[in-house]
Amino acid sequence: MVLKLTDVRTDLFNDWCPGCGDFGIEASLQLALTEMGIDIDKVVLFSGIGCHGKIVHWTNTFGIHTLHGRTLAFAQGAKLANPGLEVIALGGDGDGFGIGAGHFVHAGRRNIDMTYIVHDNGVYGLTKGQASPTQRLGEQTKSLPQPNINSGINPILLALSTGYTFIARSYAFNTRHLKETIKKAVSHNGLALVDVLQPCPTYNDIETKAWYDGEDRRDASGKAVPRIYDVNSQGYDPVVTSKMPQEDFDRKIEQIFRLSNEWGNKIPIGVFYQEEDRPTYADRILQRIPTYVEMPPAKQDIFGTDNKSVVDLAELSRELAIDATEI
Amino acid sequence: MGDCDLSDTNRINWKIGGAQGSGVDSSARIFSRACALAGLWVYGTREYYSNIKGLHSYFEVRLSPTPVNCKVDGVTFLASFDAETLIRHAETVENSGAIIYNNTVLQTPIEKVDTINMEVRQRVIRRLESGGFTPDVAGIIKEAEGRGIHIYPVQYDDIIGQTAKKLGETQLSRLNKIINVLAASFSGALLGLDRSYMFKAIEQTFASKQKIIQMNVEGAAIAYDFTENNFKEKLPYSIVPIKNSERIYISGNEAVALGKLVGGCRVQTYYPITPASDESEFLEAHEYFNVSGGKGSILVVQTEDEIAAITMATGAALTGARAGTSTSGPGFSLMVEGMGWAGINEVPVVITLYSRGGPSTGMPTRTEQGDLKFALNASHGEFPRIVICSGDVKECFYDAIRAFNYAERYQLPVIHIVDKGLANCNVTITPLDASAIPIERGKLITPDGQHQQPYKRFLFTEDGVSERAVLGMPGYRFWNTGDEHDEMGHINEEPDNRVRMMDKRMRKLETADKEIPVEEKIAIFSDQKSVDLTIVSWGSSKGAILEVMELLKKEGVAAEFLQIRTASPFPVEQVKKYLSRAKLIVDVEQNYSAQMAKVIAEKTGIMIENVIVKYNGRPISLNELYQAIKLVISAPRKNRRVVLTHGA
């Protein structure tokens, strides 16, 4: 069945602020879902707490609006119990890199086949604009009483160092780029991060849509010169494999380091890193539990006739048995 | 009360001590298994520090021709390889008891054993000096001899050397590990337990590791020979094999793990914490198992913290898998917000809460029942939860199955409390029955294409329980949120909806209260028509209480024991019924404030005026509980609160 955008939207009232970057993320995600030809009944969205969190209610798929920072932990639990699900987790930058930073790091170590999309706007919008972990040192967005005293983290490098095998950045108002990036992330076999630069029209008066679009700087013809540029369309190839020579790999890592730190006049978006041959968590479990994918936890019958447990307890407790027959 | 019938044929309290990491546990397990193979019942308790190597640990094994359920104070037989065990435990050995010691430690001054707290060392030195003994291990041994204790010096190094020679092993260090089997073997030989039981116990303990079995059996044989050749004097008590029924040797942790597997738990998350991790490790070691018609598996995930543990388990439960997590007090503290999410979203998830000494890190390896009120109340806001408490190892198994049934039938978090004393006791029991408790999954939807559109996950119902779909079930799309929500699961803050939704959720507890059979909520132990004394308790205190009641019965005191097995929903009417006709009520608990007595007061209005509490981190012994109960009976008004203090 070919899905239309209306098939994957609920008719609930959307209460995001006018002009919010979240609208671009929502549209891109929903369009990606309609275009990918995936079984929509298998799709589960997870979100955290913050403005982004309500996206699951606006989207007509299974939608789990979790706790502040815990999106990835809930989402991993579901994917591990039923690997047949298409799990997409959504988080905010405060949600995912602040209170949920521990889960972000450890999810990388597991490399579970799912997607994590971060609505990254530099502020805690829903609590009225405090600085988020990605806001840069010394910046003072609208509601801060003093300039931000902390350095901002670099989500791309954090993901790289913890084991994410697909790492991308996109921009909320470039829905074509974002939609295509989400499709690639979902198709990737392993844990994918899409960090989405998202203007907050209410609280972030520095990284605004106009700023990203370069309205403050014009070329000779008077056209705005956007700060955002697509790194892949400029020839950067994000693919790494375990078989590539070490020096090529090292050069790639240096490039990612440099690219991901570009900010101000030029801000790259695109896929920074893509590694297809690292074993996923499911691959690793399969080494120990050969039936894991065909009979994952969610699909096992746990009782038989008369609701009796199917488990062979005698076999399981053999090592505990006191067997004196041969004495 | 005399000496609990110790120092008799097959009634022996054996203790072994040593530095952590030196094999105390394996020694005790092999000795226990050998005695169990000879038909005896075994009740063993482990005490250890929060430490990897070097600090003192000990293991007590109570043997009996009839089932035993708790620890006792006096030691019949003390096995040791180091000085510290003698310094700490020689005084607990009964006058006719026995001590095995390593004669290389004889000259060790007590002053020098700095793993023992200075005050304890000084107390022992004063005791020895006032008795005219030297302040070293030799003095301890002399003192013990003076009390009529049988003393057996052995040279572990010699025996290890002989074993190495026999095996053709040149590197002695490879054989150092057999020291624990040697201690068990010296003990077995002195107690008259035929060596064939020890050999079998070694084989069963090391399963298929042929080389290790050979090494240990050889060492055991040499230890037996040495004992028979060198120690001719017979002890006044011994182990005589008896006929017994089929049994298993199991710990509380293992019983919970087996209950989870049988009960259908297929995802277990955990963050390492004492004394809970042993359960998860057992599960991981048995992750791929036989089920009727094929193979089953459980996915055990070690998470980054307990917040991830509870939320990951909850995510797994949303897919229809039975999911649980295990932790102890500090971890449970971190799980509280996640549990509230499961509560408001009506997700069946099971938390096994191993309670240990708190607050904060407290006493990580010691027992306590200090988490009852926390388990009952943890969370901001209100949601229904079921709290069950196991009283012995068998209950650990059956309660673990029940926990998952309750979680799914009432779609809520279930907390299963097991205290450390219970988790770490190693006992013989008759085999567990996998089919005793049928699996009940409540209103879990089996898709048949007949459902009405749209599916409402949180449909208002009379019993409060709605039909439950799982993620990925075609045609049953639903939403969850930690916000208050409507029947679809979308955010809704309307006052009317809030009241209806709160009522719906809380009603599930009333439904559970109506449906759960009385015998799963409370247990009454009494064979008397009219009783003089009603003992109320919960958790691992059960064992000591039952044995005290046997002693009281012999003295003509008619007592009954009311065990609370389900703390939420609280069995109000049943508890009222028993307590309102009681003449004298004594509440026994292992915490400071007698938490269950307070819960009873809150729920029933009945104030229990006599409490016996213990919070030194050590399990209740039969001796101290007997004395305390006698004290209360003799003068209830003068002994409103008795604090138990036994244990090392």
Contacts between the chains, C-beta under 8 A, distances in Angstrom:
chain1	res1	chain2	res2	distance
A	10	B	490	7.8
A	12	B	490	6.2
A	41	B	472	6.5
A	41	B	473	7.6
A	41	B	474	4.2
A	41	B	475	7.6
A	41	B	477	7.6
A	42	B	472	5.4
A	44	B	471	5.1
A	44	B	472	7.1
A	46	B	315	7.6
A	49	B	482	7.4
A	54	B	491	7.2
A	56	B	479	6.5
A	56	B	481	7.9
A	57	B	479	6.1
A	57	B	481	7.2
A	57	B	490	5.2
A	57	B	491	6.4
A	60	B	477	7.1
A	61	B	477	7.0
A	62	B	471	5.1
A	62	B	472	7.1
A	62	B	477	5.8
A	62	B	478	6.6
A	62	B	479	7.6
A	63	B	479	4.5
A	63	B	480	7.5
A	63	B	489	7.8
A	64	B	315	7.6
A	64	B	318	6.7
A	64	B	471	7.8
A	64	B	479	7.3
A	64	B	480	4.7
A	64	B	481	8.0
A	65	B	479	7.0
A	65	B	480	6.4
A	65	B	481	3.8
A	65	B	482	6.6
A	65	B	483	7.1
A	65	B	491	7.6
A	66	B	311	6.9
A	66	B	341	6.7
A	66	B	480	7.9
A	66	B	482	6.7
A	67	B	311	6.8
A	67	B	337	6.1
A	67	B	338	6.7
A	67	B	341	5.4
A	67	B	482	5.6
A	70	B	307	6.5
A	70	B	308	7.6
A	70	B	311	4.5
A	70	B	338	6.9
A	70	B	341	8.0
A	73	B	303	7.2
A	73	B	307	6.9
A	73	B	308	4.1
A	73	B	311	4.0
A	73	B	312	4.8
A	73	B	315	6.9
A	74	B	311	5.0
A	74	B	312	7.0
A	74	B	314	6.3
A	74	B	315	3.9
A	74	B	318	7.9
A	75	B	315	6.2
A	76	B	312	5.8
A	76	B	315	6.7
A	77	B	267	7.1
A	77	B	269	7.2
A	77	B	311	6.8
A	77	B	312	3.6
A	77	B	313	6.1
A	77	B	314	6.5
A	77	B	315	2.7
A	77	B	316	4.1
A	77	B	317	7.8
A	77	B	318	7.8
A	77	B	323	7.2
A	78	B	315	4.1
A	78	B	316	6.4
A	78	B	318	5.6
A	78	B	319	5.3
A	78	B	471	5.8
A	79	B	315	7.9
A	80	B	267	6.8
A	80	B	299	5.9
A	80	B	301	6.6
A	80	B	312	7.6
A	80	B	316	6.4
A	81	B	266	7.3
A	81	B	267	5.2
A	81	B	299	7.2
A	81	B	315	7.3
A	81	B	316	3.7
A	81	B	317	7.8
A	81	B	319	4.3
A	81	B	320	7.8
A	81	B	321	4.1
A	81	B	323	6.8
A	82	B	319	4.0
A	82	B	320	7.5
A	82	B	321	7.3
A	82	B	471	6.8
A	82	B	472	6.0
A	84	B	472	6.6
A	85	B	319	7.0
A	85	B	471	6.0
A	85	B	472	5.2
A	102	B	304	5.1
A	102	B	305	6.1
A	102	B	307	7.9
A	102	B	308	7.5
A	103	B	304	6.5
A	103	B	307	7.9
A	103	B	308	5.8
A	105	B	304	7.3
A	106	B	303	7.3
A	106	B	304	3.9
A	106	B	308	7.1
A	285	B	299	6.8
A	288	B	287	6.7
A	288	B	288	6.9
A	289	B	287	6.2
A	289	B	288	5.2
A	289	B	297	4.5
A	289	B	299	7.4
A	290	B	288	7.9
A	290	B	295	8.0
A	291	B	288	7.8
A	291	B	294	7.7
A	291	B	295	5.3
A	291	B	297	6.1
A	292	B	297	6.5
A	292	B	299	7.5
A	295	B	294	8.0
A	295	B	295	7.6
A	295	B	296	7.8
A	295	B	297	7.1
A	296	B	299	7.7
A	296	B	321	7.7
A	297	B	266	3.5
A	297	B	267	4.8
A	297	B	297	7.5
A	297	B	298	7.3
A	297	B	299	5.5
A	297	B	316	6.5
A	297	B	319	7.4
A	297	B	321	3.7
A	297	B	322	8.0
A	297	B	323	7.5
A	298	B	266	7.6
A	298	B	316	7.7
A	298	B	319	4.0
A	298	B	320	4.8
A	298	B	321	4.4
A	298	B	470	7.0
A	298	B	472	7.9
A	300	B	264	7.9
A	300	B	266	5.6
A	300	B	291	7.9
A	300	B	296	5.8
A	300	B	297	7.4
A	300	B	321	7.7
A	301	B	291	8.0
A	302	B	263	7.9
A	302	B	264	3.1
A	302	B	266	7.2
A	302	B	296	8.0
A	302	B	322	6.6
A	302	B	439	5.7
A	303	B	264	6.9
A	303	B	438	7.2
A	303	B	439	3.8
A	304	B	292	5.6
A	306	B	435	7.7
A	306	B	438	6.5
A	307	B	438	3.6
A	307	B	439	5.0
A	307	B	440	6.5
A	308	B	434	7.4
A	308	B	435	4.3
A	308	B	438	6.3
A	308	B	439	7.4
A	309	B	262	4.6
A	309	B	263	7.0
A	309	B	264	6.8
A	309	B	401	7.6
A	309	B	434	5.0
A	309	B	435	6.5
A	309	B	439	5.9
A	310	B	291	4.0
A	310	B	292	4.8
A	310	B	293	7.4
A	310	B	296	6.7
A	311	B	261	5.4
A	311	B	262	4.8
A	311	B	289	6.7
A	311	B	290	7.8
A	311	B	291	5.6
A	311	B	296	6.4
A	311	B	434	5.9
A	312	B	289	6.8
A	312	B	290	4.0
A	312	B	291	6.3
A	312	B	292	7.1
A	313	B	258	6.8
A	313	B	261	7.9
A	313	B	262	5.7
A	313	B	432	6.4
A	313	B	434	3.9
A	314	B	431	7.9
A	315	B	289	7.0
A	315	B	290	5.0
A	316	B	258	6.3
A	316	B	261	6.3
A	316	B	286	5.9
A	316	B	289	5.6
A	316	B	290	7.7
A	317	B	248	5.8
A	317	B	250	7.5
A	317	B	258	6.2
A	317	B	431	7.4
A	317	B	432	7.0
A	319	B	204	7.6
A	319	B	207	6.4
A	320	B	248	4.2
A	320	B	249	5.8
A	320	B	250	5.0
A	320	B	254	6.8
A	321	B	246	7.9
A	321	B	248	5.5
A	321	B	431	7.9
A	322	B	33	6.8
A	322	B	36	4.6
A	322	B	37	5.8
A	322	B	204	7.9
A	322	B	246	7.7
A	322	B	247	5.1
A	322	B	248	6.3
A	322	B	249	5.6
A	322	B	428	6.8
A	323	B	37	8.0
A	323	B	204	6.9
A	324	B	37	4.6
A	324	B	38	7.7
A	324	B	39	7.6
A	324	B	197	7.9
A	324	B	200	7.0
A	326	B	200	7.0
A	327	B	37	6.3
A	327	B	196	5.1
A	327	B	197	6.3
A	327	B	200	5.4
